[in-house]
Amino acid sequence: MTAPNRFSEGWSFGAEHASERTREVRAALVPHLAPRSRVVLDVGGADGAIGLGLGGPDGLIICVDLDAERLRVGRAEALRSGRPARYVVADATLLPIASRTCDVVLLYGILELLPRPAALVAEASRVLSADGIGYLVVPNPLSPITVLDDPHTHLPFTHLLPRRLARWYAQRMGRRVKELGEHFALPSYARLQRMFAAEGLELGLVSNLARIQDPEIVISRRKRRLAERLRQIGFLRFARTSPGRAVVGGYDRWLARSWAFVITRRS
């Protein structure tokens, strides 16, 4: 069963599955985080629901987004919970944040929405502290799931088309989730690595198998059915215990719908 929206004031796209997404991010980042209060920056986080679960009791959460209404919902939740938080209407590629001041930077489902993703990467590098850490989630453009179900339009093949043709196709066929924004090309794995390396950052791929195995993170019915089938054939157990990492690496790199990366500074 899908977890209920814990936000009480209005519908919020980010908060709908906030608890599951927060668990996912915490599982990836907590081993790398120092046990202290920290400044968490959630870029394009709408209501900042994920960031609220990462800042610690005294940490500051900063959520930057262009959607003033969703920021208002998040601000109301932060006030109710008594958490120190700032909600700022700003462009993700021009962050009104001082350099090297953020311990955690979240880029959850934002990079693919921008016409100039490299500008966001440059800003993330600028505001990340010397020993800070980040988390990036971005669609895998060549995953069979993504090819058949574009994350922007939920139509097949959209992101593989030129932008003008993709817009015509989406208008003609009727996109199912109009709130997901404009269509832009999804960056490849190699391009992601190059963009972050150019800013002195390193991407470490996080296994998506843990997300499939966790019934509270596997939210949609289709993913749940996939997880059940993989368990039946013993794929998940084999992938976890295989002497070589080819199965895990192959699934995460080529088949998983979204890539999840831990972002660190290059040594």
TALIN-V546543 format. One record per residue. SS is DSSP state (2 for helix, 1 for strand, 0 for the rest). OMEGA is omega in degrees with one decimal (none if undefined). BURIAL is I if it has 9 or more other C-alpha atoms within 8 Angstrom, else O. Layout:
# TALIN-V546543
SS/OMEGA/BURIAL
SS/OMEGA/BURIAL
This chain:
# TALIN-V546543
0/179.2/O
0/179.6/O
0/-179.4/O
0/176.8/O
0/-176.7/I
0/177.6/O
0/-173.7/I
0/-174.7/O
0/176.5/O
0/178.2/O
0/-177.5/O
0/-177.4/I
0/-178.5/O
0/-174.3/I
0/-174.2/I
0/178.8/I
0/-172.5/I
2/-175.6/I
2/179.2/I
2/-179.7/I
2/177.5/I
2/177.4/I
2/179.0/I
2/-177.7/I
2/179.8/I
2/-179.4/I
2/-178.4/O
2/-169.9/I
2/-172.9/I
2/178.2/O
2/-177.6/O
2/-172.5/O
0/174.0/O
0/-178.5/O
0/179.6/O
0/174.9/O
0/-175.2/I
0/176.6/I
1/-178.8/I
1/176.9/I
1/178.6/I
1/-175.2/I
1/-177.3/I
0/-174.3/I
0/179.3/I
0/-179.4/I
0/179.7/I
0/-174.6/I
2/-179.5/I
2/-178.9/I
2/179.9/I
2/179.9/I
0/-174.9/O
0/-170.0/I
0/-173.5/I
0/-174.1/I
0/-177.8/O
0/-177.6/I
0/179.7/I
1/175.4/I
1/176.3/I
1/178.3/I
1/-179.6/I
1/179.8/I
1/175.2/I
0/-176.8/I
0/-176.4/O
2/-178.3/O
2/178.6/O
2/174.7/I
2/178.6/I
2/177.2/I
2/179.2/I
2/178.8/I
2/178.4/I
2/178.5/I
2/179.4/I
2/178.0/I
2/-180.0/O
2/-177.5/O
2/179.4/O
0/-178.1/O
0/174.3/I
0/-176.1/I
1/174.0/I
1/179.1/I
1/-168.0/I
1/172.5/I
1/-177.1/I
0/176.4/I
0/-179.0/I
0/-179.5/I
0/176.2/O
0/-173.1/O
0/178.0/I
0/-175.8/O
0/178.4/O
0/-178.5/O
0/174.2/O
0/-176.8/I
0/-175.0/I
1/179.6/I
1/-180.0/I
1/175.9/I
1/179.9/I
1/174.9/I
1/-172.8/I
1/177.0/I
0/-178.8/I
0/-172.4/I
2/-176.0/I
2/-178.9/I
2/-173.5/I
0/176.8/O
0/178.9/O
0/-176.4/O
2/-179.6/I
2/178.3/O
2/176.9/O
2/179.0/I
2/178.9/I
2/179.3/I
2/177.8/I
2/177.8/I
2/-178.2/I
2/-173.9/O
2/-177.7/I
1/-179.5/I
1/-174.7/I
1/179.0/O
1/-178.1/O
1/-177.9/I
1/-179.3/I
1/179.0/I
1/-177.7/I
1/170.8/I
1/-176.6/I
1/-179.5/I
1/172.6/I
0/-171.8/I
0/-176.4/I
0/175.1/O
0/177.1/I
2/179.8/O
2/-179.6/I
2/179.7/I
2/-177.8/I
2/-176.6/I
0/-177.3/I
0/-175.3/I
0/179.0/O
0/-173.3/I
0/-173.4/I
0/172.4/I
0/-179.2/I
0/168.7/I
0/-171.6/I
2/-173.8/I
2/178.4/I
2/-178.1/O
0/170.9/O
0/-170.5/O
2/-177.6/I
2/178.3/O
2/178.8/O
2/179.1/I
2/178.3/I
2/-178.9/O
2/-178.8/I
2/178.7/I
2/-177.8/O
2/-176.1/O
2/-179.9/O
0/179.8/O
0/-171.6/I
0/-178.6/O
0/-173.7/O
2/-176.6/O
2/-173.2/O
2/171.5/O
0/-176.0/O
0/177.8/O
0/171.1/I
0/179.8/I
0/178.2/O
0/-178.2/I
0/177.5/O
0/178.5/O
2/-178.2/O
2/179.9/O
2/176.4/O
2/-179.4/I
2/-179.5/I
2/-178.6/O
2/-177.6/I
2/178.1/I
2/179.1/I
2/179.5/O
0/177.3/I
0/-178.1/I
1/-180.0/I
1/179.6/I
1/175.0/I
1/-176.2/O
1/178.4/I
1/-178.0/I
0/174.0/I
0/-179.3/I
2/178.1/I
2/179.5/O
2/179.6/I
2/-177.7/I
2/-175.0/I
0/-177.0/O
0/179.7/O
0/175.1/O
0/175.5/I
0/-168.3/I
0/-171.6/I
0/-178.5/O
2/-179.5/O
2/178.9/O
2/179.4/I
2/178.0/I
2/177.9/O
2/-180.0/O
2/179.9/I
2/179.9/O
2/179.6/O
2/176.2/I
2/-178.0/I
2/-178.1/O
0/176.6/O
0/-176.4/O
2/-175.7/I
2/179.7/I
2/179.1/O
2/-177.7/O
2/-178.8/I
2/-171.7/O
2/-178.3/O
0/179.2/O
0/176.8/O
0/-179.0/O
0/-174.7/O
2/-177.9/O
2/179.9/I
2/-179.4/I
2/179.8/I
2/179.1/I
2/-175.7/I
2/-175.3/I
2/-169.0/O
2/-171.2/I
2/-176.0/I
0/-178.2/I
0/179.6/I
1/170.4/O
1/172.8/I
1/-177.5/I
1/164.7/I
1/-177.5/I
1/176.1/I
1/175.8/I
1/-179.5/I
0/-179.2/O
0/none/O
